[in-house]
């Protein structure tokens, strides 16, 4: 187990619950730990993907009568992780030590969240989730060959819009970034009054300046909301740190305008994310440098600077340099 108490004791998304098959084990990976997810009657379990008998992957097994059965020797585990049957010795009662490693999990925003340790915080709040005036559209997941912090920093960076997303989110002829404010507190980072020019911010086909507030809610979860007048738009974004140099990004778009279908919204977000992935997978080092002297910074990088300082203060080491 890695030595990063901050991320070990945090909540991370490992699956989109509606996509999980019923009564069929699914493998996942978090912080270099192999996991097995299995769902029975809508209840999702997240365990270490390892049978305590001979170390086989439980995700290769099957679910029967509310139990997970190991594919190697048929050891049978109930929903609490207790082994209840040794097929080779059906008369023998399994001891208490015959127990799978069970991790704490919960369901929020149709995502399965899990912690490998003892959570110090609640799952981050998604303000628009319970607001019926907003449509919430799930997009992703997106596998990215980079560290989780690199992916979050890219989400926070608006100065790349005119170049990475020209014609979609920005225009090189309108690349200037205003002088915005950033505050760092115990619960994260808030960057207010970030104004960018966008080609079609409200679906009208007309370019305009748009003002946003960005928030870093946890080391690997962030959010932004449009604060300028007019139609409302927000995005909730979180990253699963699969390993130090690989992550999975999950996101929701929330909007209260337009007649685009969910599929059209997903296609647009897929296009934007693929443009991002091409660039962020090229960044070196893959791990995010927390030493501010390691890279050069401008005033427009104020949010990224605050993010790196906050990660360093918290003591985050996984995915950072």
N, C-alpha and C positions, 0 to 999 in steps of 0.2 A: 504494500500500500504506500502511495506516495506521501511525502511530508508537506502537505499544503492544507493546513486546517481550515483556511478560509473557503476554499472550493470544496473540500470534503464535507463541510458542514452546511453547504449551501444547497438550494434546490436547483435541479437541472431537468430539462425536458428530454425524454428518451423515446417518446412515441406520440403519434396523433391517434387518440383513442378510437375514433370512428373507423380507422383503417385497420385496427387490430382484429385478427380473426378470433372467433370464439372457439375455445377448447383446442387451440393449436399453439404450441410454444413458439416464441419468436426470440431470436438472438439480438442483443444490442451491446454497445460498448460505451463506457463512461469513465473518464480519468484513468485509462489503461486497465479498467476492470471489465471482464466479460460478464454480461447480465443475461438472464432469461426472463422474458415477460410472458405471462399466460393469463388468459381471461376466462372466468367461469361466471355465467349469469350476470355479466356486466361488471363484475369486480375484477380489477387488474392486480396481479401480484408481480413483484419485481424481486428477484433473488440473484445471488451469485450463480453464474452458469457453471455449476460444478457439483457433481455427486460426491458425497463425502466417502463413498466406498472406494472407488478406484479413479476418481477424478475425471470421469467422462462428462461431456457437455449435456446438461439436462435439456437444452434447447433442441437436441436431436431426438428427444423422447416424444411421448404422447400424453394426452389428458384423457382420463377415464374416470367416471363416477366422482368428479370433483377432486381428483388427485393427479399429480404429475408423476409419470413413471419414467425412470431412467432407461435409456436405450440399451445399456450394457448388460446389467444383471436384473433389471426389473424392479429395483428398489422403488417403493411406492411412497410418495410424500403427500401429506394432506395439505390443506390450504394454509395452515399455520407453519409449515416447514418441517413438521415431525415426520420421520419415516415410520410408517405404520405396518409395513410388510416386507419380509425378506422372502421372495419366492423360492429360493433354494432351501429355506428352513421355515416353512409356513407356520410351524408350531411355536417358533421362538418370538417372543415380544421384543421389538427393537428397543435398545436403551435410549436414554435421553440424549446421549451424545450423537446419535444418528439423526442429525438435524441439519437442514439446509441453512445457508446464510441468507436471512431475510432482510431486505432493506425497506426503510420507510418510504411510502409513496402516497401520492394523492392525485386527484383529478381536478384540474382548473383549466378553463378555456378550451375544453376538449383535448387538452394535452395531458399526458402522464408525466408527472414530475417525480423525481426520486432524489433522495439524499443518501450518500454513503456513510454519513456520520450522524451527528446530532444537530438538527437545524437551529440556527441562531436567529433566523428571521422567518417571516411568513413568505409564501410565494408572492412575488411582486404584483402590485395592483395594475390592472389594465382598465383605466377609467371608463372607456366607452363600452366595455363588455355588457354591462347591464342597462345601457341606454338604448331603448327600443327605436329611437330615431336614427340610429346608425346601423348600416349594414356591416357585418363583420365577415370578411372573406379570408379564409385560410390559404396561404401560399407556401410552397416548398413541400418537404424539406430540401435543402440544398447542401450537398457535400462539398467541402472546401479544403484543399490541401494547404492549410495554414493554421496558425494558432488561433484560439478563440479570441484573445485580446486584439489581434490584428483585425479580425472580422468586425468586432464591435467598434474599433476606432474608425474603420471605413464607414460604418453606418452613421457615425457622428460627423463625418467630414462632408461639408457641403461645397467646399472649394473645388472638388473634383467633378461636380455635375456638368460644367460646360465642356469638359474634355472627354470623360469616360461615357457620359450620357448625353452627348450633343444631339439636339433635336428632340429629346425625350424629357429630360429634366433641366437642361441648361443650354447655353449658347456661348461659344468662345468670345463673341462680341459683347457679351454682358457678363464678364467674369469677375467683376469687382465684388468683394465681400465687405459689408459694413462693419463698424466697430461695435460688436455686441458685448454683453456682460455674461460672466460665468461665476457661479457660486458653488462652493463645495461644502457639504455638511456631513454629519454622521451617517445620513441615509443615502448619500450619493451626490450627484452633480446636476446642476440645472444651468443650462445656457439659454438666455432669453433674448428675444428681439433679433434673431438671425434673419436677415432679409436677403433673398436671392431672386434673380430674374428667371422665370420659367416660361417655356414656349406655350404651354396649354394647361395651366394649373387647375382650372375648374371645369374642363370639358367644353368650354365655349369656342375653343380654337384660337383665342386671343392670348398673346403673351402678356405677362404682368409680373410685377414684383410681389413676392409672397413672404410673409413673416412667420417664423416657426419658433417654438420652444422645444428644446431637446432635453431629455433627462436620462441620466445613467442611474438605474434603479438598484442594480447589483453588479458585481464585476463583469458578468456576462449577459446582462439583460438591459436593454435600453428602449427608449420610446420617444416619439416626437408627435407634436400636434400643431396644426396650422392655427395661428392666433390672429391673422389678419381678417378683415371683414369678408363676409361672403360664405360660400359653402365650406363645410368643415371636413377636415381630413386628418387622420391620425394613423400611426403605425406602431405596433408592438413587436419587438424583435428580441429573440434570445438565441443563444448559441450553446450547443452541447460540446464540451471539450472531450472529444473521443480520445485523442492522444495529444501530446504537446504540439504536434505539427499537423493535426487534422481535426476539423470540427464540422458540425452540422448546424446549419442556420434554419430557424423556424420563424415565421412571421404572420401577423394578421394585419390586413388593411381594414380600417374603419372609416366609412364615409357616409354622409347624409344627403348626397346629391347624385344626379346622373342616372342614366338608364342602361349603362353597360351591364352586360351579363357577368356572372361570376367567372365564367370561362375567359371572357375578354380581359377582365382584371388580372386573372392569373397569368394569361399570356404576356401581358404588359410587364408584370412583376418578374416573370421568368426571364424576359429579355433584359431587364435592368440588372437582375442578379447575375446573369451570365456575363454581362459586360464588366461587372464588379469582379467576378471570380477570375477572369482573365488577367486582371491587373494585380489583385491582391495575392494571387498565387505566385506572381513574379517577384514579390517583395523579398528583400534580404536584409537582415536575417528573418527567417520565418517567425521567430519568437519576437515579441514586442519589446524593444529596448526601454527600460525604465530610467536609465541614465539619460538625462536631457542633453548631455553633451555628445551622445552617440549619433544624433541626427540634427539637422538644422531645422529651425522653426520660425514661423512668421506670426504676426498678430492674428491672422485668420485661423491659426492652429490652436487658438486659446482653449477650445474644448478638449482637444487631444492632449494638450499639456496638462490640463487639470486631471484628465483621466489617468495619465501615466503617474502623476504624483499621488493620486488617490490609491491606485493599485499598490504603489510602493509603500504607502503609509499602512495599508491594510496588511501587507505581507504576502501578497499573491506571488507565487513563484512558478506555478505550472503555466507554461505558455509565454513566459516573460524572460527577458535576458537582462 
